[in-house]
Amino acid sequence: MIENVPGAAEAARLDAADPLRRFRAQFDLPDGLIYLDGNSLGALPHRSIARASRTVAGEWGRTLIDSWNDHGWIDLPITAGLRIAPLVGALPDEVVVADTVSTNLFKLAGAALALRPGRRAIVTDAANFPTDVYILEGLAALRGGIELRRVAHDQVFAALDSDVAALCLSHVDYRTARIEDMAVLTRAAHAVGALAIWDLSHSVGAIPIDLNAAEADFAVGCGYKYLNGGPGAPAFLFVARRHQEAARNPLSGWLGHAQPFAFDGSYRPASGIRRFVTSSPPVISLSVLDESLQIFAETDMAALRAKSQAQSDMLIRLVEAGCKGLGLALASPRDPDRRGSHVLFDHEEGYAVVQALKRRGMVGDFRVPNGIRLGIAPLYNSYADIAHAAAHLAAVLRRREYDAPELRVRAAVT
Ligand SMILES: Cc1ncc(COP(=O)(O)O)c(C=O)c1O
């Protein structure tokens, strides 16, 4: 606990008036924990605990293999996709849940290259999330003769020309939280005949997304961050309807086949989005994600966004007031319309600061080189969390709690 928290009275007022307040009780959060890391691993919904138990004991345990048909296991990639579609501005048949973000990006970037034969380049932001860059590197090497143009953020437009098959960007930057203008960048890609692939991992479930209004071609996104699907939850992918019959999944596995149980000797893609499924769905984790997604049907993205913006504005204001002269600098856009749902502060002892915060019962994360990243999940974070978080951060810096040598030992996962 911490005494005399600046902003506590304001936070109490805002919490009392918060139209989303009821959602916090739907999550199994440890008492007293200030969890500002829902952008890395979302919290556990109570209903998902019950679903996991139902899937394992009630379905796997009782009806065994018949559950594929009797409990709709085989259709889970599609049913969970139906729940994500309205969150990203997709039509119901444009989203499927499968695999991981990395694997899905490989599938879609491979499909994009095949849709633009003769073009030899892919453009991405050099500061894009590393797995996206690594996957594109791997794909380029596999295909041969493909140039991966990793450019500075302000060079993206200049890197687009008639040799580019695809532009691949994150909608919200994993470090700074900067939001890209999806419509403008997609239009720029289309103007040179390229396709646009978006990584929605840091925006889905936190900010409104309209893939079809932006005329995006392809997208991928993460299930375990703001969607609260649990550690290693499957990811999703989007293919605009106009591409679905021509796009080919390079990971042409049996469950993307038109008739998997015909056991044909060669691959024939299913029609529509189903062809982007590759393998047997991970039923247990997919069921948990499917359950967590149902919470979103009880609210709308505009309400979540309004709360997230109010909270991130409040966090910046309180942190800057409490940490003046203590070596902290805002590294996210100040304009809330250009900022996603997390806030990055740089401090030269960022790693040890994040560890010191954990000792106080406040969880954020560290991102190299110096970033203290605080994620706001408006479904369960209260305004009181925000005021307390700012007070803890100020106390850690003022008292130099980060100087403790044991806080400098880096763990495998930061
Ligand atoms: C932007 C972005 N893309 C992808 C991933 C993860 O990809 P994967 O599902 O392959 O682990 C993350 C994880 O933090 C991410 O932030």
The ligand as a Gaussian input file, in Angstrom:
#p B3LYP/6-31G(d) Opt

LIG

0 1
 C        3.423000      -6.956000     -32.731000
 C        3.574000      -8.391000     -32.325000
 N        3.489000      -9.346000     -33.253000
 C        3.609000     -10.661000     -32.908000
 C        3.812000     -11.041000     -31.605000
 C        3.933000     -12.479000     -31.167000
 O        3.901000     -13.393000     -32.169000
 P        3.696000     -14.939000     -31.883000
 O        2.225000     -15.198000     -31.753000
 O        4.254000     -15.584000     -33.110000
 O        4.450000     -15.323000     -30.650000
 C        3.901000     -10.077000     -30.613000
 C        4.140000     -10.489000     -29.210000
 O        4.337000      -9.741000     -28.323000
 C        3.787000      -8.720000     -30.984000
 O        3.876000      -7.774000     -30.052000

